[in-house]
Amino acid sequence: MTEMRVLLEGLRFPEGPRWHDGRLWFSDMHAKEVIAVDLEGRAETIVRVPGDPSGLGWLPDGRLLVVSMQDRRLLRLDPGGLAEVADLSGIASYHCNDMVVDAEGRAYVGNFGFDLHAGGPPAPANLALVHPDGRAEIAAADLRFPNGTVITPDGRTLVVGESFGACLTAFDVAADGSLSGRREWARLQGAVPDGICLDAEGAIWVASPIGGKVLRVREGGEITHSLDVETDAFACMLGGPEGTTLFVCTAADSNPEKTGDRRGRIEVVDVAVPRAGLP
């Protein structure tokens, strides 16, 4: 494993990284921009999202889906601009956040559940399922801040990080996208699972803002690798030509009132096992 290096800096709060079409796409949430950056550090702003962008994904036809956090909507980038796919305000009890999109174009969207930055009391939240036609329903309830989410290569298992539950939680995925068989995939004592990604050995890389670490975890909770970053790690994604570049979104804080100094970065490190599954 090589040393962590900086690919892009000067960001406010990078989140939701996705490797797509030869570039890393991510949301600079507090700058209200979706950005794509290549491996040489050349960045392009793809679209501005006034309600703060978070989770990203793509429909089978190649159109970008993006979560608009504050107004709790799922948007689609059409040739003419952003269009609403679904209003999630009836499902999400507070700001929407991360998302994974499956091979059929179904989107699973988490939300905070409570006003995190105002110090509100933690409250359970729903994981929303948005079908390609815009129908939205509750896929799973009573989650403790559902955050980063992955789907296994066979499409039959979804794993979501419960940030305030300090665990990764798995579900079986039915043919219609519904979830069942909830179970603890791994407990992460002392960590706060935020963004996650899956590798070809079935292990999950987990960004944990607490302690500024990125952990590689096996089902059951064994930690095989632990990487340190200078500030805090909020999300991670495997990508690059061989799928073995680990991209990490780092920042000094997640509070939008404290990210104006633009200390956010995309950092990278080469790892041994390539990416797998979705996103």
C-alpha positions in Angstrom: 0.0 0.0 0.0 1.4 3.4 -1.0 1.2 6.6 1.1 -1.8 8.8 1.1 -1.4 11.7 -1.3 -3.6 14.8 -2.2 -5.3 14.7 -5.6 -7.4 17.9 -5.2 -7.7 20.5 -2.5 -9.4 23.8 -1.8 -12.8 22.2 -1.4 -15.4 23.0 1.3 -16.9 19.6 2.1 -16.4 16.8 -0.4 -18.9 13.9 -0.1 -20.5 11.1 -2.1 -17.5 10.0 -4.2 -18.2 7.8 -7.3 -15.8 6.5 -9.9 -17.6 6.9 -13.3 -16.4 7.2 -16.8 -12.7 7.5 -16.0 -13.1 10.2 -13.4 -14.0 10.6 -9.7 -17.3 12.4 -9.3 -18.3 13.9 -6.0 -20.4 16.5 -4.3 -18.7 19.6 -2.8 -21.8 19.8 -0.5 -21.3 23.2 1.0 -20.1 24.8 -2.2 -23.3 23.5 -3.8 -21.4 21.8 -6.7 -21.1 18.4 -8.3 -17.5 18.0 -9.5 -15.6 15.5 -11.6 -11.8 15.2 -11.3 -9.4 13.0 -13.3 -6.3 11.3 -12.0 -4.2 14.3 -12.9 -6.2 16.6 -10.6 -8.1 18.4 -13.4 -11.5 19.3 -12.1 -14.8 20.2 -13.8 -17.9 21.5 -12.2 -20.8 19.4 -13.6 -23.8 21.1 -12.1 -24.8 23.4 -9.2 -27.4 22.2 -6.7 -28.9 25.1 -4.6 -30.2 22.7 -2.0 -26.8 21.1 -1.3 -25.8 18.0 -3.3 -25.0 14.8 -1.6 -25.4 11.2 -2.9 -24.7 10.5 -6.6 -25.6 7.7 -9.0 -26.6 7.0 -12.6 -29.6 5.6 -14.4 -29.1 2.8 -16.9 -29.4 5.4 -19.7 -26.4 7.3 -18.2 -28.2 10.3 -16.7 -26.9 11.5 -13.4 -29.1 11.3 -10.2 -28.2 13.6 -7.4 -29.6 14.0 -3.9 -30.6 17.6 -3.0 -30.2 17.6 0.8 -32.1 20.5 2.3 -35.3 20.3 0.2 -35.2 16.5 0.5 -35.5 15.8 -3.2 -34.0 13.4 -5.7 -33.0 15.2 -8.9 -32.0 14.0 -12.4 -29.6 15.9 -14.7 -31.3 16.1 -18.1 -29.9 17.9 -21.1 -32.0 20.9 -20.2 -30.9 21.0 -16.5 -32.0 19.5 -13.2 -35.4 17.9 -13.0 -37.2 16.4 -9.9 -37.5 12.6 -9.8 -39.1 12.4 -6.3 -40.0 14.6 -3.3 -38.8 12.7 -0.2 -40.0 15.1 2.4 -42.8 12.7 3.4 -40.2 9.9 4.1 -37.1 11.8 5.2 -37.4 13.4 8.7 -34.4 15.7 8.1 -31.8 16.4 5.4 -31.3 13.6 2.9 -27.7 12.4 2.5 -26.0 9.5 0.8 -27.4 7.2 -1.9 -26.7 4.1 -3.9 -28.4 3.4 -7.3 -28.9 -0.2 -8.3 -28.5 -1.7 -11.8 -32.3 -1.2 -12.5 -32.0 2.5 -11.7 -33.6 2.2 -8.2 -32.2 4.7 -5.7 -31.8 4.0 -2.0 -31.5 7.4 -0.1 -30.7 7.9 3.5 -31.3 10.9 5.8 -30.1 12.4 9.0 -33.2 11.9 11.0 -32.6 14.9 13.1 -30.9 18.3 13.1 -27.3 17.2 13.6 -25.5 20.5 13.5 -27.9 22.3 15.9 -27.3 19.6 18.4 -30.8 18.0 18.2 -31.5 14.7 20.0 -30.8 11.7 17.8 -33.9 10.2 16.2 -34.5 7.1 14.0 -34.7 7.6 10.2 -36.0 5.9 7.2 -34.1 4.6 4.2 -36.1 5.6 1.1 -36.5 3.6 -2.1 -37.1 5.6 -5.3 -38.2 3.7 -8.3 -37.2 4.8 -11.8 -40.7 6.2 -12.4 -40.4 8.4 -9.3 -42.5 6.3 -6.9 -41.0 6.6 -3.5 -41.5 4.3 -0.5 -39.9 3.4 2.8 -37.4 0.6 2.2 -36.3 0.3 5.9 -37.2 2.1 9.1 -35.7 2.8 12.5 -32.2 3.3 11.3 -29.7 5.3 13.3 -28.6 7.9 10.7 -28.5 5.7 7.5 -25.5 6.9 5.6 -23.1 5.2 3.1 -24.6 2.3 1.2 -23.3 -0.5 -1.0 -24.9 -3.4 -3.0 -23.1 -6.7 -3.6 -22.1 -7.7 -7.2 -25.0 -10.2 -7.4 -27.5 -7.5 -6.4 -28.9 -9.5 -3.6 -27.5 -7.8 -0.5 -27.5 -4.1 0.5 -25.3 -2.9 3.4 -25.8 0.5 4.9 -23.7 2.3 7.5 -25.7 3.4 10.6 -23.5 6.4 11.7 -25.1 6.7 15.1 -25.4 2.9 15.5 -21.7 2.3 15.0 -22.4 -0.6 12.8 -22.9 -1.8 9.2 -26.4 -3.3 8.6 -27.3 -5.7 5.9 -30.5 -6.5 4.1 -31.6 -9.0 1.5 -32.8 -7.3 -1.7 -35.8 -8.8 -3.5 -36.4 -8.6 -7.3 -38.7 -5.6 -6.8 -36.0 -3.8 -4.7 -37.7 -4.3 -1.4 -35.5 -5.1 1.6 -35.9 -7.8 4.3 -33.8 -9.9 6.6 -32.2 -7.1 8.5 -29.0 -8.1 10.4 -25.8 -6.7 11.8 -23.0 -7.1 9.2 -20.3 -5.6 11.4 -20.1 -3.7 14.6 -17.5 -0.8 14.7 -16.9 0.1 18.2 -15.5 3.6 18.5 -16.1 4.4 14.9 -18.8 6.4 13.0 -19.4 4.8 9.7 -20.0 7.4 7.0 -19.2 6.8 3.3 -18.4 3.2 2.4 -17.3 1.1 -0.6 -17.0 -2.6 -1.4 -14.0 -4.6 -2.7 -13.7 -7.8 -4.6 -13.0 -9.9 -1.5 -16.3 -8.8 0.1 -14.7 -6.4 2.6 -15.9 -2.9 3.0 -13.8 0.3 3.3 -15.4 2.6 5.9 -14.7 6.3 6.3 -15.0 7.3 10.0 -14.9 11.0 10.9 -14.1 10.0 14.5 -10.3 9.8 14.8 -9.7 10.6 11.1 -9.5 7.0 9.9 -10.5 4.8 7.0 -11.0 1.2 7.9 -11.2 -2.0 5.9 -13.7 -4.3 7.6 -14.7 -7.9 7.0 -18.2 -9.2 7.7 -18.3 -9.9 11.4 -16.2 -6.9 12.3 -12.5 -7.9 11.7 -10.5 -4.8 10.7 -7.8 -5.7 8.3 -6.4 -2.2 7.5 -6.6 1.2 9.2 -5.5 4.4 7.4 -5.0 7.8 9.0 -5.8 11.1 7.4 -4.7 14.6 8.6 -8.2 15.9 9.3 -11.3 13.7 9.2 -12.5 11.1 6.6 -16.1 11.4 5.5 -16.4 9.1 2.5 -14.4 6.8 0.3 -14.6 5.1 -3.1 -12.5 2.6 -5.0 -11.8 3.4 -8.6 -9.0 4.1 -11.1 -8.0 2.0 -14.1 -7.6 -1.1 -12.1 -10.1 -0.4 -9.4 -7.4 -0.3 -6.8 -7.2 3.5 -6.2 -8.9 4.4 -2.9 -10.2 7.9 -3.0 -11.0 9.5 0.4 -13.0 12.7 1.0 -11.5 14.6 3.9 -12.4 17.8 5.7 -11.8 19.5 9.0 -15.5 19.7 9.9 -18.9 18.8 8.6 -20.7 21.9 9.9 -21.3 24.2 7.0 -20.6 27.2 9.2 -17.0 25.9 9.7 -16.0 24.9 6.1 -15.5 28.3 4.6 -11.7 28.0 4.9 -11.8 25.3 2.2 -9.6 22.7 3.9 -11.5 19.9 2.1 -9.5 17.5 0.0 -9.7 14.4 -2.2 -6.9 12.2 -1.1 -5.8 8.9 -2.7 -3.9 5.7 -1.9 -3.3 2.6 -3.8 -4.6 -0.7 -2.3 -4.3 -4.3 -3.3 -7.9 -5.5 -3.8 -10.1 -3.8 -6.5 -13.6 -2.5 -6.2 -16.7 -4.6 -6.6 -20.5 -4.1 -6.6 -22.2 -0.8 -6.4 -21.6 2.1 -6.3 
